[in-house]
């Protein structure tokens, strides 16, 4: 067996491909290295021959893909001597920022929208010691305020307008290419602020030797015993971005002032990475599409009860989208497709429980009653 060091996070693994000084104090919680799960039951159910994978980013330390960017942004903030970080957030960025700030021993400030934030995310921000400012407005208002404020106060913005965030998030594409030993044909993901679709495109471009940081050396993590050395591939995926119908600026081709959707994570009307996301879509030959809330929740449930993967509503839109496009043939049979599941289902228990239907049955604490309730379903 070749020697493999303990996994200690994506900066240690991809140091050669990330802008981190050699002597930097790395702020990490062991993020990255998330499973790429091949779906079996759902493709069979729809009767299509596709290799359909989900990259379960909900298994990052704070339960979302934001940790990939946050390890970079907070490592850099600490490197610069910053004592505080700030972000506007629909929830996951604030949870991640709060956790990494705690790890670094600095203060975090988070601006969250008035209501419409999933309880799990709020609990995280509180527990990690963030100063939580619930503003009387939505995410876009918060983002505007954070940008204005940062000019007046000694705080580092850790939203995805911070370029270190996208650098960290690009590593999800590296992992996929390593594991498949090629790029997928299609990569489907939810789009809110559009940072993640941009970051994935950067990552795939670097893997294909077309990005600025394209590398040819062995992985600094295992010095060549992993497959990274051969993970420079010729192709790049088609990037497909999905939005909620109530928060769909990329479908309308213009900003949306009153975004609304059950998928609160992507309740964003003024995406910060607007131009970059259009470039990723255009260069890859991709497209954007949109889904009603009911379709998002159906996909979330399908994935949970057919393939055992519980993601939050915003994440499920990538599967809703992939399935629609596979069914219609826009994604042809024989394709390899990766959907990013951006956040864990436990982030938002309220939305899940609201759909309980007849899953919960009240029974007397007696054997007969329990037996009846079970035999009912066998
Ligand atoms: C689960 O936390 O914007 O298109 O402030 O939490 O890169 O914005 C969250 C975004 C998708 C959209 N899925 O990603 C925030 C925030 C989940 C998310 C997105 C978010 P981007």
Boltz pocket constraint, residues with backbone or C-beta under 6 A from the ligand:
constraints:
  - pocket:
      binder: B
      contacts: [[A, 64], [A, 88], [A, 89], [A, 90], [A, 91], [A, 92], [A, 93], [A, 94], [A, 160], [A, 190], [A, 191], [A, 192], [A, 193], [A, 194], [A, 195], [A, 196], [A, 197], [A, 265], [A, 266], [A, 312], [A, 314], [A, 315], [A, 342], [A, 343]]
      max_distance: 6.0
